């Protein structure tokens, strides 16, 4: 089954991390991806641009509405994701727990809907 690991952290705090320290964090994330690949669990990953680049849209009365920024105003923002393949939620949680991002933010683990999982 496919699981989406949504990586949440305070993007303002992340932007304040010195480049050399951020480079080390990114090395840890690449090592984590390698570990997922070796386990046969890696499907996809990507980082997201900051919430200042986001736009939220909805329809109201048949008209398209929008506002700049994320859907929710929170202290932690969605900064990236992994899609993994795991036999069950417990396995997915164990794999997510190895992600370095869990040390500076939160990771939401959510299963794909069985009828709509990507190839």
BELQUI-V830108 format. One record per residue. N is the residue number from 0. PSI is psi in radians with two decimals (none if undefined). OMEGA is omega in whole degrees, -180 to 180 (NA if undefined). D_CENTER is the distance of its C-alpha to the mean C-alpha in Angstrom with 2 decimals. Layout:
[[N | PSI | OMEGA | D_CENTER] [N | PSI | OMEGA | D_CENTER]]
This chain:
[[0 | 2.54 | 179 | 17.51] [1 | 2.49 | 178 | 14.05] [2 | 2.48 | 175 | 11.06] [3 | 2.15 | 175 | 7.54] [4 | 1.92 | -179 | 5.33] [5 | 2.10 | -175 | 3.05] [6 | 2.02 | -179 | 3.40] [7 | 2.40 | 175 | 6.52] [8 | 2.94 | 177 | 9.53] [9 | 1.87 | -175 | 12.76] [10 | -0.51 | 177 | 12.64] [11 | -0.72 | 177 | 16.46] [12 | -0.69 | 179 | 16.65] [13 | -0.67 | 179 | 14.38] [14 | -0.38 | -179 | 16.70] [15 | -0.07 | -179 | 19.62] [16 | 2.28 | 178 | 18.85] [17 | 2.58 | -176 | 21.62] [18 | -0.77 | -178 | 20.98] [19 | -0.65 | 178 | 22.34] [20 | -0.71 | 178 | 20.12] [21 | -0.68 | 177 | 16.95] [22 | -0.70 | 178 | 18.32] [23 | -0.72 | 177 | 18.62] [24 | -0.75 | -179 | 15.03] [25 | -0.61 | 174 | 14.03] [26 | -0.70 | 178 | 16.73] [27 | -0.67 | 179 | 15.25] [28 | -0.67 | 177 | 11.88] [29 | -0.67 | 178 | 14.22] [30 | -0.68 | 177 | 16.25] [31 | -0.77 | 178 | 13.48] [32 | -0.73 | 178 | 12.85] [33 | -0.71 | 178 | 16.64] [34 | -0.73 | 177 | 16.93] [35 | -0.72 | 179 | 14.79] [36 | -0.79 | 179 | 17.01] [37 | -0.56 | 180 | 20.11] [38 | -0.07 | -178 | 19.32] [39 | 0.36 | -176 | 19.00] [40 | -0.25 | -175 | 15.59] [41 | 2.30 | 174 | 13.50] [42 | -0.92 | -175 | 13.02] [43 | 2.78 | 173 | 10.58] [44 | 2.77 | 172 | 7.83] [45 | 2.61 | 170 | 7.53] [46 | 2.72 | 178 | 7.22] [47 | 2.65 | 173 | 8.18] [48 | 2.85 | -177 | 11.62] [49 | 2.82 | -178 | 12.53] [50 | -0.38 | 177 | 13.23] [51 | -0.32 | 178 | 16.83] [52 | -0.07 | -176 | 16.25] [53 | 2.76 | 171 | 15.06] [54 | 2.35 | 178 | 17.65] [55 | 2.32 | -178 | 17.78] [56 | 2.73 | 174 | 20.41] [57 | 2.89 | 174 | 22.52] [58 | 2.52 | -180 | 26.05] [59 | 2.08 | -179 | 28.88] [60 | 0.56 | 180 | 32.38] [61 | -0.06 | -180 | 31.58] [62 | 2.50 | 177 | 30.49] [63 | 2.23 | 177 | 27.15] [64 | 2.73 | 177 | 25.93] [65 | 2.81 | 169 | 23.19] [66 | 2.66 | 178 | 22.22] [67 | 2.48 | 176 | 20.45] [68 | -3.12 | -176 | 17.23] [69 | 2.93 | 178 | 14.48] [70 | -0.79 | -177 | 15.53] [71 | 2.45 | 174 | 15.53] [72 | 1.84 | -176 | 16.98] [73 | 2.95 | 179 | 15.39] [74 | -0.35 | 177 | 15.53] [75 | 2.48 | -176 | 11.77] [76 | 2.68 | 175 | 9.50] [77 | 2.06 | -176 | 6.03] [78 | -0.23 | -180 | 5.73] [79 | -3.14 | -178 | 3.35] [80 | 2.84 | 167 | 2.42] [81 | 2.53 | 167 | 5.72] [82 | 2.19 | -179 | 8.58] [83 | 2.87 | 176 | 11.28] [84 | 2.15 | -179 | 14.85] [85 | 2.66 | -177 | 16.49] [86 | -0.45 | -178 | 19.83] [87 | 3.00 | -177 | 18.91] [88 | -0.72 | -179 | 16.66] [89 | -0.72 | 177 | 18.26] [90 | -0.73 | 179 | 17.50] [91 | -0.72 | 179 | 13.81] [92 | -0.72 | 178 | 13.78] [93 | -0.78 | 179 | 15.84] [94 | -0.73 | 179 | 13.61] [95 | -0.63 | -179 | 10.52] [96 | -0.31 | 178 | 13.14] [97 | -0.18 | -177 | 13.88] [98 | 2.22 | 179 | 10.63] [99 | -0.46 | -180 | 11.95] [100 | -0.37 | 178 | 9.10] [101 | -0.27 | 179 | 10.74] [102 | -0.32 | 180 | 13.77] [103 | 0.03 | 179 | 12.83] [104 | -2.83 | -179 | 10.47] [105 | 2.66 | 175 | 9.36] [106 | 2.10 | 174 | 7.12] [107 | 2.25 | 179 | 7.92] [108 | 2.07 | -178 | 9.22] [109 | 2.24 | 179 | 10.77] [110 | 2.57 | 171 | 13.33] [111 | 2.62 | 174 | 14.10] [112 | 2.27 | -174 | 17.44] [113 | -0.57 | -179 | 20.04] [114 | -0.13 | -173 | 21.84] [115 | 0.22 | -177 | 18.99] [116 | 2.46 | 178 | 16.98] [117 | 2.64 | -179 | 16.61] [118 | none | NA | 19.43]]
